[in-house]
Amino acid sequence: MPSSPILPPAGTLRRRLLAAAGATVAGSALPVLPALAQSGAPAVPAGYPDDYEQTIARGQREGAVTVYATTDLDIVRPLILAFEARYPGIKVHYEDLNSLALNDRFLAESARAPGAGGADVLWSAAMDLQVKLVNDGHAQRYESPERGGLPARAVWRDEAWGTTFEPAVIVYNRRHLAGVRLPRSRSGLARLLQDKAPGWRGRVVTYDVEKSGVGYLLAQQDARMGSEFWYLAQALGRSRVQLQASTAGMIERIASGELVLGYNLLGAYALSLMERGADIDVIAPRDYTLVISRVAFIARRAPHPNAARLWLDFLLSGEGQGLLGRSSSQLYTVRTDTENPYNATALAERLGYALKPIGLGPGLLAAQDAMRKRAFLARWRAALAG
């Protein structure tokens, strides 16, 4: 086997994959898409109410929509281009942020006087943070025409909307685990880490739950499922686990061979790299595999409310979901009534049926209770310290 990594360094790999997918690299000019053929105003999508043309007209007069999101700009760029082509005159201002930074920035801006600008739509994988914002009155209710195409678990109070179906998996480098009996559960992973110490010390990675909203959400959900999580957390600590906030960065380091494996990583990035030849694989634990959904909502004080509704509807539509599925990271989507092959049903068939979607609703609020969060983080630090 060659000793040098088969993949380029982190960052370079992502740029090559994006180029292969027809996307552009951040900093370069966006490709110009021809505007959709128009005869007057853009057509109302099929099945939408007749008065939707008023929403379109008002959105075009607003002229912009500002989206704060945790999805990489390079992934969502085709969605932005298609939206702007469908609704000429509406410019998408997209802010790509870490989940905690997104939450904090939105709250700081919400404390300012009305009319001071800010986000129209928040779209984040930190489901519990999003639900807390909605519960605290920061979202506006909107009955999307796309509601009928979504599973019930993806909608909460017509305010919060799930858009993707993304499993948290174990990602590993095939070369490093060649000949090793693969762990199929959390207890199995803990035993493997024990057996492989000290050779793997410092070469295992997971989310930094104090810096990643998604990492905290997943760890909290793990802890609710039983004591095996804390047994695994101690094993991770003895392995001197590395902690990071970026999913893509962790998976690229595993693909390069720098790291051996990662726990609880969002699988879409890994599955996409596998299809492009990366020497990695994923394990969906058989005890259960958590599934998150990137949650979107329209801000109650959205500066461009009509353009925000157009954006949300497009994101939830069959076309928008298909664009996410065909993105450079192939985000599996909640809709299963379209021809998009990257959806919840296809994922269950591919990874098995131990998938456990995290419910969108008030059950997520407990994780954001201040006292409970402090206690959880203290126990997490103690477990990692061994």
N, C-alpha and C positions, 0 to 999 in steps of 0.2 A: 504494500500500500504506500502511496506517496506520503512523505512526511509533511509537505507544505499544505496549507489549507486549499481546498478545491474551490473556495468561493473568495471573492474579493473582500476587502475590509468593509466594516459597517459603514453605511452611507453610500459607498460606491455601488454596493450590491443593490440598494434600493433604487438608485438612479438608473441602473441598467434595466431593472425589471420594469420600472415605469416607462422607460423609453420603448421597451419591447411591447408594452401594453398600449402604446400610442399616446401616453400622457407626456407632459413636459415637466422639466425639472424646475423647482422653485427658483425664481430669479430670471428665468428666460421668458420670452414673450409667449402669451397664450396663443394657441392656434385659433384662427378665425373661422367660426362656423357660419355658414350662410343663414340668414334669418329665415324663419319658416315663411313659406309663401302666404302672404296676407292679402285680403281684400277688405281693408278697413281694420277694425279691431280684431285681436286674436280670437279664434273660435272658442266657444265654451266647450270644455271636454264632454264627451258623450256620457250621458247619465247624470250630469250635474243639473241643478235647478236653473231655470231660465234667468233668474235674477243674478246669477253668478257673473253675468256680463258687467254688472255694476261693480262688483268686487274687482274685476279685471281693470275696468276704466279707472277706478279710484287708486288701485295699486300702481298703474302707470303714471298717474298724476303725482303720486308720492315719489316715484322715481328711484327708490332704493329699498333694500332690505338688509339689515345687519344681523349676522348670525355669529354667535359665540359657540364654539364646538370643540370637542376633543378628538374628532376624526381628522387625521392628517389632511392638509390641503391637497396634497398630491393625489390622495385617494378620491376626494370629493370633487376635484376639478371638472371631470366630465359632467357631473350632475349640475354644477354651476353653469357651465357653458350651455347645456341643453335648456336649463331654465331661462337664461337670458335670451336664448334664441326664440323660445316660445313666447316670452313676454318682453318684446323689444321696449327699451326705455327704462327697464328696471335693472339697476346695477346691484349685484350681490357683493356686499362688504363682509368678508369672511375672516374671522379671527380664530386661529388654531391655538388652543390653550390647553394646559394641563388642567385636569378636572378640579383640583383645589383652587388653582389660580382663577379659573372660570367662575367658580362659585363666589370667591372673595371679591372679584372685580364687579360682578353683577350686584352683589349686596352693597358695595361701596357706592356704585352709581345710583342704585335705587334710593339711597339716603339723600341724594341731592334733590333740589327743587324740580318739580315737573317741567318737562320741556328742555331738559339739559342733555338730551340724547341718550345713547346707550343701546343695548341689544333689543332687537325685535323678537328673535328666536334663540332659545338656549337648547343645545343638543349635546348631551353628555352621556357617557357610559357609566358614570357614578350614579346609579339609579336612586340610591338612598338620598343623596344630596338633592337630586332633582325633585323627588317626592316631597322632601322637606320644604323646598322653595314653593312648590305648588300648595302644600298644606298651609303655609304661612301667608298665602294670599298674593303671591307674586305672578300668578298665571291668569290668563283670561280664558273663559269657557268658549269653546268654538265647536260647533257640530260639523265636522268635516264631511264632505260628500264621499270620502273614501272609507268612512267608518265600517261600512258593510263588508269590505274586503279584508278586514283585519280580525284576528282572533280576539276573543273577549279579554284575554289576559294582557293584550297590548294597549288597552285603553283604560284610563282612570278618570272618571268624572268629566269626560270630554275636555280635559285640561292637559293631561299628560299622555303622550303617545309613544309606545314602543315601536322601533323601526327595524331592529336587527335581531338575530338569533345566534349568539356567539358563545361557544362552550369554553370553559376554563379547563385546560388540559395539561398533561405532562409533555413537554417537548424535549427530545433527546437527540444527540448526535449518534448516528448509526455506527460510525467507526469506533467510538468509545464504548458502545454497549454491544459490540459484536461478540457473540458467544455468551452473553449475560442473560439470565432468565429475567424477562421484563416484569416489572412490578405492575400489577393490575388493580391495586387498591392503595389507599393511603398507608395502611399498616405494612403492605408489601414494599412501598417506597421507603418507609422508615427503616425497615430491615436491610434493604439494599444499601442505603446510606451508611448504616452501621457496618456492614460487611466491607464496604469499599473505603472506609476511612483507614489511614489518612491520605490515600492516593487521590481522592477527589476533593480534599480540603481546599476551600476557596474557589472551586470550579462548578458550584451549583448556584442557581440564581432564582429569586422570586421577587415579587413586588415589595417595595418599601411601603408598608401600610401607613406610615406617617406622612408620606409625601404623595401617595397615589390614592385618589378616591376610589378607583376601581379595585386596587389591592386591598384596601380596608373593607370594602363591601364584600369581596370574596372571602376574606379571612373571617369576617363576622358571620357570614352564612355557613362557613365550614364549622365554626365553633358551635353553632346552633344544631348541627347535625350529630354531634356526639364528641366524646373525649378523644377519639383517635386523632383529631386535628392537633391537640396539644402534644400528644406523643410524637407526631410528625414534626411539629414546631421545634421540639427539643432535639430531634435528629438533625434538622436543618441547622440548628445552632451549633451542634457538635461538628457539623461539616463546614463551619465558618461560611455560611451561605452569604452570597453577595446580594445586596438589595438595590433595586433600580425602580424607576418610575415609568420607563418607556418600554412598551411591549416590543416594538420593532427592534429597538436596540438590543434587548435581551436575546431575541430569537436570532438576530444576525450574528451575535457572538457565539451562540450554540452552533449555528450553521458553519461558521468559520473553523470550529474545533477548539476555540479558546476556552469555551465552557462545555461541560459534559451534558448537563440537563437543566431544565427549568420547571418549577412547579407552579400551577395555577395560572398559566399564561393564556391569554386569549388566543384561540386556535386558528382564527381566520388567517392571520399573517403566516403562520406555520404551514397550513394547508396550501396556501398560495405558493409559497416557496418550494414546497415539495413537488408541486405540479411543474415547476420550472427547473427541477433537477437537483435541488439542494439535498445534501446527504443528511437529512433529518427525518424524524417521524414523530407521531403524536400518540399518546395513550389517553383514552377517555376512561378514567377509573370506573370499575364495575360496581363499586359500592354506591357511587353516585357521581354525576358530572354536572356541575353547576352551569347554567346558561344565563348570560346577561343580555339585556337589550338596551341599545343606545336610546335614551329617552329625550323627546323633543317637547317643548311647550312654547306658546306665544306669551311674551311678557305682558303683564297687565297694563303697563304704561308704555307699550311698544310705540316708538315714534312713527312707525310705518305699519299700522295694523292690517291694512288690506294687502299690502305686499307680503306681509308675514303669513297671512292665510294662504296666499298663492304658493308661497314657498313650502309651507307645511303640507298642503294638498299634493304638491308635486313630489315631495319626499315620500309620501305615503302611497302614491299612485303606482300602478303596475309598471309604468315607464321609469319612474324614479327608483323603484326597488330593483328593477332590472339593471339600471346603471350602477347601483351599489354592488350588485352581484358580479357585474363584469368589470369592476374596478381593479386596480393593480393588486389589491389585497382580498378581493372576492368576499366581501362581507355577506354572510348568509343573512337572509331577510325573513321577516315575520310572515309576509304574504306567501301563500301557497297556491293562489288561483291564477298565476301567470305562467308563462313559459320560461321564466328565469330558473335555471337549474340549481342555483345557489340559494336554497330556501330551507325552512325548518324540516320539512319532510325528508328532503334529500340528505340533510345532515344526520338525521336519526338513522336513516338506512346505512349511512357510511360509518358512523361511529358506534352504533348500537343504541339500545333504547333505555339506557340508564340515565338519560338526560333529565335534568331537573331544572326547568326554567324558574328563575327567581320572579316571584309575582310582583306586578306593578301595583302598588297600593299602600295603604296605611301601615301594613306590617313592616315596612322598611323604616318607619320613623324611629323605632326603638334603638336602632344602631346609631342614631345621631343624638341620643340623649347624652348630655355633657358628662354626667357622672359615670354612666355606663361606658362611654368611650374612653374616659381616662383609665378606668379599671381594666378595660380590655387591653389598651396599649401598654399598661404596666405589666400585665401578665405576658404579653407578647415579648416585651424586652427581656423579662426574666427567663422565658423559655429559650430565647436565642442565646442568652448569656450562659446557659447550661447550668 
